[in-house]
């Protein structure tokens, strides 16, 4: 086992979705319209403004209800890696076949760097594990690892976990912000994210998301959700104290087994081949590797 170069914090959240975006640095984007997960002070202030009261218990209850809604609306679950450990994904990445595909240069390109972006990085534990795996493959190759998420709280947690500053984390919303026109990654990873895009933005939103990813890399590793996860997510959201519905769910045309077919076809239409079925997690989610043809 490699030495973990970060601190494992308990009580972390899962990501919603993110952007492999422009001028990635360690500073957060503070645009409230583009990102979720603002600090509790801002949440409390908004509740006070809306209600015209400063009742402490009411504020704390409403903040808690709002946080619960965000978790179930966007997949920003707390303690995610406590019940779905990073090893559920890394055990399929840290293999000779998959690593050879990742480090294989496209069209004879030679570089002493491997630039990777983990889209939907949540609190960063998996991103940091991927960095450690890639770093031990080739000592002559510099690994540049980026983690992107639209939840500001999660990005703050990721930076706390990254005690040696080995990765770069930034808050960005891929559905509202354009990708950097100049930046191109050797690898983009997207774990457990497609459903949240699909269920909030519909078929077109999912296609737009995949088009953005494929335009910025030659290698894509993706872990789509099963359709049953859509139904469970919808049920959980309705049960929240601040209940809601996924308005786009009824408009989705690609359902059941057609969800993966739609994802697969969209990626292939951008000039990629599905070159490797890496494995299936305990939640029956399949991980695939795509390479630009």
C-alpha positions as CSV (number, residue, x, y, z in Angstrom):
1,X,0.0,0.0,0.0
2,X,1.2,3.5,-0.8
3,X,1.5,6.1,1.9
4,X,-1.5,8.4,1.9
5,X,-0.4,12.0,1.6
6,X,-3.5,13.5,3.1
7,X,-5.6,13.5,6.3
8,X,-8.8,11.5,6.3
9,X,-11.6,13.7,7.8
10,X,-14.8,12.2,9.0
11,X,-18.2,13.6,8.1
12,X,-17.5,14.5,4.4
13,X,-20.0,15.1,1.7
14,X,-20.3,13.7,-1.8
15,X,-20.1,15.9,-4.8
16,X,-22.8,17.1,-7.1
17,X,-21.1,18.1,-10.3
18,X,-18.2,20.2,-11.4
19,X,-16.2,21.8,-14.1
20,X,-12.8,20.9,-15.6
21,X,-12.5,24.6,-16.0
22,X,-10.4,27.6,-16.6
23,X,-7.2,28.8,-14.8
24,X,-7.5,26.2,-12.1
25,X,-6.0,27.3,-8.8
26,X,-6.5,26.9,-5.1
27,X,-8.9,29.8,-4.9
28,X,-12.7,29.2,-4.8
29,X,-15.3,30.8,-7.0
30,X,-17.6,32.9,-4.8
31,X,-20.4,33.3,-7.3
32,X,-23.5,32.1,-5.4
33,X,-25.5,31.8,-8.6
34,X,-23.1,29.2,-10.0
35,X,-22.2,27.1,-6.9
36,X,-23.8,25.4,-4.0
37,X,-22.4,24.8,-0.5
38,X,-22.0,28.4,0.7
39,X,-21.0,28.7,4.3
40,X,-23.6,28.4,7.1
41,X,-23.3,32.1,7.9
42,X,-24.6,33.0,4.4
43,X,-27.4,30.4,4.7
44,X,-28.4,31.8,8.1
45,X,-28.4,35.4,6.9
46,X,-30.6,34.5,4.0
47,X,-33.1,32.8,6.3
48,X,-33.1,35.9,8.6
49,X,-33.7,38.2,5.6
50,X,-36.6,36.0,4.4
51,X,-38.3,35.6,7.7
52,X,-37.5,38.9,9.5
53,X,-36.6,37.0,12.6
54,X,-33.5,35.9,14.4
55,X,-34.9,32.9,16.4
56,X,-31.8,30.7,16.8
57,X,-33.6,27.4,16.9
58,X,-35.7,28.3,13.8
59,X,-32.6,29.3,11.9
60,X,-30.7,26.1,12.8
61,X,-33.7,24.0,11.9
62,X,-34.1,25.7,8.5
63,X,-30.4,25.5,7.8
64,X,-30.5,21.8,8.5
65,X,-33.5,21.3,6.3
66,X,-31.8,23.3,3.5
67,X,-28.6,21.2,3.8
68,X,-30.7,18.0,3.7
69,X,-32.4,19.2,0.5
70,X,-29.1,20.1,-1.2
71,X,-27.7,16.7,-0.3
72,X,-30.7,14.9,-1.9
73,X,-31.1,17.3,-4.8
74,X,-27.6,17.3,-5.9
75,X,-26.0,14.2,-4.4
76,X,-24.0,16.1,-1.8
77,X,-24.2,13.4,0.8
78,X,-22.3,13.6,4.1
79,X,-19.9,10.8,5.1
80,X,-20.0,9.4,1.6
81,X,-16.6,7.6,1.7
82,X,-17.5,6.0,5.0
83,X,-20.1,3.8,3.2
84,X,-18.6,3.8,-0.3
85,X,-14.8,3.7,0.2
86,X,-12.4,5.0,-2.3
87,X,-11.1,1.5,-2.8
88,X,-14.3,0.6,-4.5
89,X,-13.0,2.6,-7.5
90,X,-9.2,2.6,-7.1
91,X,-9.0,-1.2,-7.1
92,X,-10.1,-1.1,-10.8
93,X,-7.8,1.8,-11.7
94,X,-4.7,0.5,-10.0
95,X,-4.2,-2.4,-12.5
96,X,-1.7,-2.9,-15.2
97,X,-4.2,-2.8,-18.1
98,X,-5.9,0.4,-17.0
99,X,-2.7,2.3,-16.1
100,X,-1.2,1.4,-19.4
101,X,-4.3,2.9,-21.1
102,X,-4.0,6.1,-19.0
103,X,-0.3,6.6,-19.6
104,X,-0.5,5.7,-23.3
105,X,0.1,8.9,-25.2
106,X,-2.3,9.9,-27.9
107,X,-1.0,10.0,-31.5
108,X,2.6,9.6,-30.5
109,X,2.5,12.7,-28.2
110,X,5.5,12.8,-25.8
111,X,5.4,14.7,-22.5
112,X,7.0,14.6,-19.1
113,X,3.6,15.5,-17.5
114,X,0.3,13.7,-17.0
115,X,-2.6,16.2,-16.5
116,X,-5.7,14.7,-14.9
117,X,-9.0,16.1,-13.8
118,X,-11.4,14.5,-11.4
119,X,-14.8,16.0,-12.3
120,X,-17.2,15.9,-9.3
121,X,-14.3,15.5,-6.8
122,X,-16.4,16.0,-3.6
123,X,-14.2,16.1,-0.5
124,X,-11.1,15.0,-2.5
125,X,-10.3,11.6,-1.0
126,X,-10.6,9.8,-4.3
127,X,-8.8,12.5,-6.2
128,X,-5.8,12.2,-3.8
129,X,-5.8,8.4,-4.0
130,X,-5.7,8.7,-7.8
131,X,-2.7,11.0,-7.6
132,X,-0.9,8.5,-5.4
133,X,-1.6,5.7,-7.8
134,X,-0.4,7.6,-10.8
135,X,2.7,9.0,-9.1
136,X,4.1,5.5,-8.6
137,X,3.8,4.4,-12.2
138,X,6.6,6.6,-13.8
139,X,9.0,8.5,-11.6
140,X,10.0,10.6,-14.6
141,X,6.5,11.9,-15.2
142,X,5.1,14.8,-13.3
143,X,1.4,14.3,-12.2
144,X,-0.8,17.3,-12.3
145,X,-4.0,16.4,-10.6
146,X,-7.1,18.7,-10.5
147,X,-10.3,18.3,-8.6
148,X,-13.4,20.2,-9.6
149,X,-16.8,20.5,-7.8
150,X,-19.6,23.0,-7.6
151,X,-20.0,22.7,-3.8
152,X,-17.8,25.2,-2.1
153,X,-17.9,23.4,1.2
154,X,-16.7,20.2,-0.4
155,X,-13.8,22.0,-2.1
156,X,-12.8,23.5,1.3
157,X,-12.8,20.0,2.8
158,X,-10.7,18.7,-0.1
159,X,-8.1,21.4,0.5
160,X,-8.0,20.5,4.2
161,X,-7.5,16.9,3.2
162,X,-4.7,17.8,0.8
163,X,-2.1,18.6,3.6
164,X,0.8,18.4,1.2
165,X,-0.8,20.5,-1.6
166,X,-0.3,17.7,-4.1
167,X,-3.5,18.5,-6.0
168,X,-5.4,21.6,-7.1
169,X,-9.0,22.0,-6.2
170,X,-11.5,24.6,-7.4
171,X,-15.2,25.3,-7.2
172,X,-16.8,25.4,-10.6
173,X,-20.2,24.4,-12.1
174,X,-19.8,22.7,-15.4
175,X,-23.4,23.2,-16.3
176,X,-23.2,27.0,-16.1
177,X,-19.6,27.8,-16.9
178,X,-17.7,27.2,-20.0
179,X,-14.6,25.1,-20.0
180,X,-11.2,26.7,-20.5
181,X,-10.6,26.9,-24.2
182,X,-6.8,26.3,-23.8
183,X,-6.6,23.6,-21.2
184,X,-6.6,20.0,-22.3
185,X,-6.3,17.0,-20.0
186,X,-4.6,13.6,-20.6
187,X,-7.3,12.1,-18.4
188,X,-10.7,13.0,-17.1
189,X,-12.4,10.9,-14.5
190,X,-16.1,11.0,-13.7
191,X,-17.3,8.8,-10.9
192,X,-21.0,8.5,-9.8
193,X,-22.0,11.8,-11.4
194,X,-24.0,11.2,-14.6
195,X,-27.3,10.6,-12.8
196,X,-27.2,14.0,-11.0
197,X,-26.6,15.8,-14.3
198,X,-29.3,13.8,-16.1
199,X,-31.9,14.0,-13.4
200,X,-31.5,17.8,-13.0
201,X,-30.9,18.8,-16.6
202,X,-32.5,16.1,-18.7
203,X,-31.3,14.3,-21.8
204,X,-29.9,17.4,-23.4
205,X,-28.1,18.4,-20.3
206,X,-26.4,15.0,-20.0
207,X,-25.3,15.2,-23.7
208,X,-23.9,18.8,-23.2
209,X,-22.0,17.5,-20.1
210,X,-20.5,14.6,-21.9
211,X,-19.6,16.8,-24.9
212,X,-17.7,19.1,-22.6
213,X,-15.7,16.3,-21.1
214,X,-14.9,14.7,-24.4
215,X,-13.8,18.0,-25.9
216,X,-11.1,18.3,-23.2
217,X,-9.4,14.9,-23.1
218,X,-8.2,11.9,-25.0
219,X,-9.0,9.5,-22.2
220,X,-12.2,9.4,-20.2
221,X,-13.0,7.1,-17.2
222,X,-16.6,7.1,-16.3
223,X,-18.9,5.4,-13.8
224,X,-22.6,5.8,-14.8
225,X,-25.5,5.1,-12.5
226,X,-28.1,2.4,-13.0
227,X,-31.7,3.5,-13.6
228,X,-32.8,2.2,-10.2
229,X,-30.7,4.9,-8.6
230,X,-32.8,7.6,-10.4
231,X,-35.9,6.2,-8.7
232,X,-34.3,6.0,-5.3
233,X,-33.0,9.6,-5.6
234,X,-36.5,10.8,-6.5
235,X,-38.0,9.0,-3.5
236,X,-35.4,10.4,-1.1
237,X,-36.0,14.0,-2.4
238,X,-39.7,13.7,-1.8
239,X,-39.1,12.6,1.8
240,X,-37.0,15.6,2.7
241,X,-38.5,18.0,5.2
242,X,-38.1,20.6,2.4
243,X,-39.6,18.3,-0.1
244,X,-39.1,18.6,-3.8
245,X,-39.2,16.8,-7.2
246,X,-36.9,16.4,-10.1
247,X,-38.8,18.3,-12.7
248,X,-36.8,16.8,-15.6
249,X,-37.3,13.2,-14.6
250,X,-40.6,12.8,-16.4
251,X,-39.2,14.3,-19.5
252,X,-36.2,11.9,-19.7
253,X,-36.6,9.7,-22.8
254,X,-33.5,7.5,-22.2
255,X,-34.5,5.2,-19.3
256,X,-33.6,1.8,-17.9
257,X,-30.9,0.1,-20.0
258,X,-31.1,2.9,-22.5
259,X,-29.4,5.3,-20.0
260,X,-26.0,3.7,-20.6
261,X,-26.6,3.2,-24.3
262,X,-27.2,7.0,-24.6
263,X,-24.1,7.8,-22.6
264,X,-22.0,5.3,-24.6
265,X,-23.3,6.5,-28.0
266,X,-22.8,10.2,-27.0
267,X,-19.2,9.6,-26.1
268,X,-18.5,7.4,-29.2
269,X,-20.0,10.1,-31.5
270,X,-17.2,12.4,-30.3
271,X,-14.6,10.0,-31.7
272,X,-14.0,7.7,-28.7
273,X,-13.9,4.0,-28.4
274,X,-15.0,2.0,-25.3
275,X,-11.6,0.2,-24.8
276,X,-12.0,-1.3,-21.4
277,X,-14.6,-2.5,-18.9
278,X,-12.6,-1.9,-15.7
279,X,-14.9,-3.6,-13.2
280,X,-18.1,-3.4,-11.2
281,X,-18.4,-1.8,-7.8
282,X,-20.4,-3.3,-4.9
283,X,-23.2,-1.0,-5.9
284,X,-23.3,-2.7,-9.3
285,X,-21.9,0.4,-11.0
286,X,-19.7,-0.3,-14.0
287,X,-16.5,1.6,-14.7
288,X,-15.4,2.1,-18.3
289,X,-12.4,3.5,-20.0
290,X,-12.8,5.4,-23.3
291,X,-9.9,6.5,-25.6
292,X,-10.0,8.8,-28.5
293,X,-9.8,6.8,-31.7
